[in-house]
Amino acid sequence: MVLCPVIRKLVGKRVVLASASPRRQEILNSAGLRFEVVPSRFKETLDKAAFSTPYEYALETAKQKALEVANRMNKKDFRSPDVVIGADTIVSVDGQILEKPADKQHAYSMLSRLNGKEHSVFTGVAIVLCSTKDKQLETEVFEFYEETKVKFSDLSEELLWEYIHSGEPMDKAGGYGIQSLGGMLVEYVHGDFLNVVGFPLNHFCKKLVELYYPPSKDAIHHVKHDSVPSVETFEVLSDEESGSSNSTQQNVTSMLKGESAFSCGDPGSLRKKEVAQHVSGEPMANCSENVENQAPFPTILIELLDGFKASKAMFVACKLKVFDLLKGKDILKAKDVAAHINASVCGIERLLDACTALELLNKTNEGYSNTELANKFLVSDSEYSLHGFIIHANDYVWQFFTHLESAVKEGTNQNHQIFEKKAQNLFQDTFYHSRETKLRFMNAMHCIIKVTARDVATAFDLSGFRSACDLGGCTGALAHVLVQEYPDLHVTVFELPDVIENISCFQPLGQGSSRITFTPGDFFKDNIPKADLYILSRILHDWSDDKIDILLSKISDTCKPGSGLLLAEMVLDKKRRHGRSAWLQSLNMLVQTEGKERSCFEYRCLLERHGFRNVQIVQTGNWLDAILCTKC
Ligand SMILES: Cc1cn([C@@H]2O[C@H](COP(=O)(O)OP(=O)(O)OP(=O)(O)O)[C@@H](O)[C@H]2O)c(=O)[nH]c1=O
């Protein structure tokens, strides 16, 4: 696979697809790209007359879609994306641009216009590279377009209407989907088929090659071979991470000098040797044959094999407060870090180097320093610190995962392994079994809620509600964001008495606290306060359907018609590759709790059987998704 390595260049970067199109997601997924989906809110209403060609219109729309998402994420998020991809597909016929039809009649007029003729499908793509300086977003936009010609057969009115009634045309440019039933309308396609479907993958990969391996004059000049190597040569070299085109070039140069740029044990070394043969004069055919015959390198498996080591390295560095130390000191040598935290120099050096490889630290000749990411999230007293959550993962969750095999075999949590007795009461006997574990758990929840609360609070417009009750609202972190966002809202945090006793450790959290009340109680046993809006943030995933039925029926009985219920959960979605956190979290629920993560459909069923309707979901792009419904 020649193009594979260039996709791999994006591994470790936060890549965002600024598109709601399921086709684009599927095309990029199947190319092995890992990305998040944050649909753009840019309205596709640019004045078409202002563009001299249809593709300029598609390019500008694609660019605006991507920039809107980059800007929004930079404002809202804690970690700005590295790359945002936007795309816009249009159909052009007789000088007219066709987008998605507004209704069936509109679809009919589009399809009639395409009937029996050749038209062009243009997809404009914008790749926006993002960086931040003093919290200001800086962007560099790379754009390209692809044109594919498509010809429709002569189609009868009857067939067109039958097609329209299938519902397929409605969310597709030109009113057809070539990949599905619409394929029957098409006589021929000249050009990239995937471009018609919504994303020109081949051109995209070529663009990435240009971006990540700009062919350097020197490198080409050095190669003593009749045919100047195409860019593919650079792609093959890229298999061994060189980090920059410069070092790629160095590798080529050093191989020409007869030096080996790659170590023997290196999994990529076989490929490198073949390339070395090629650049030193072996016939190209041998080289490409060898490369073709080789099984693709299972990078993803290596990443998974390394996953637990990477987690543990970060956990231990947090536990030893390495990031706290470096925040105060700017740059330290390994021996100074070791002295401060009373650890061995050789051990600390390895840990710091691993953290550097994981991009949590920077390393120079002077020593180690925190990356921006570490300063923001790993330092224990930073505003959006995840330190507490990481310590909980290290000290508590890690132990449970060592019993994953039993959990899978038994189909139940492993509290009995850790606490040597089956938990009668899930929270009291586990997370809250001592003051220390309780505070650690509360701190972990506090950390997660702080980093997700704003997205959850603003996923829907909640300004119509005057009172809210956050059931199991822990330290009140979500309540604080809600009262900041909605000046007329009063929030009651309903929590177990012994949790409320300890909330002072996590206060104050900001303005508006006079509109927050903490009310002690157990939502399974006690009456719950009256409110216009109920909130269950990361509650339902702890419980079985039976327990959820008890809770939802209690909320349903207490609230008036028109009241809202807001859930914040990781929603399972097979189509979302970036949703892997939710699937792993569901395993976490298996080892630790009585619950699981659920799909949107499962939540809808649970909610509807208790009289909640109009169930809407917003994928916030953050850890938690938001679901809002209304009591009928
Ligand atoms: C011609 C054709 C188009 N499409 C879809 O048409 C939408 C175009 O609309 P867009 O405005 O470019 O994208 P969108 O779906 O509104 O998403 P977004 O990027 O969020 O604007 C995209 O979906 C494409 O797949 C197909 O699925 N098959 C086809 O044969």
The ligand as an ORCA input file, in Angstrom:
! r2SCAN-3c Opt
* xyz 0 1
  C     -23.347     13.258     -5.955
  C     -23.390     12.529     -4.650
  C     -23.372     13.228     -3.470
  N     -23.444     12.552     -2.248
  C     -23.453     13.304     -0.971
  O     -23.939     14.597     -1.147
  C     -23.526     15.405     -0.042
  C     -23.093     16.751     -0.562
  O     -23.367     17.724      0.344
  P     -22.246     18.570      1.095
  O     -22.828     19.906      1.402
  O     -20.966     18.550      0.360
  O     -22.032     17.751      2.439
  P     -23.062     17.452      3.603
  O     -23.585     16.061      3.492
  O     -24.092     18.524      3.750
  O     -22.125     17.475      4.865
  P     -21.263     18.708      5.435
  O     -19.850     18.437      5.035
  O     -21.458     18.684      6.906
  O     -21.782     19.996      4.820
  C     -22.371     14.678      0.610
  O     -22.811     14.159      1.859
  C     -22.080     13.539     -0.351
  O     -21.609     12.389      0.363
  C     -23.525     11.181     -2.212
  O     -23.630     10.570     -1.140
  N     -23.497     10.477     -3.412
  C     -23.448     11.094     -4.619
  O     -23.436     10.396     -5.647
*
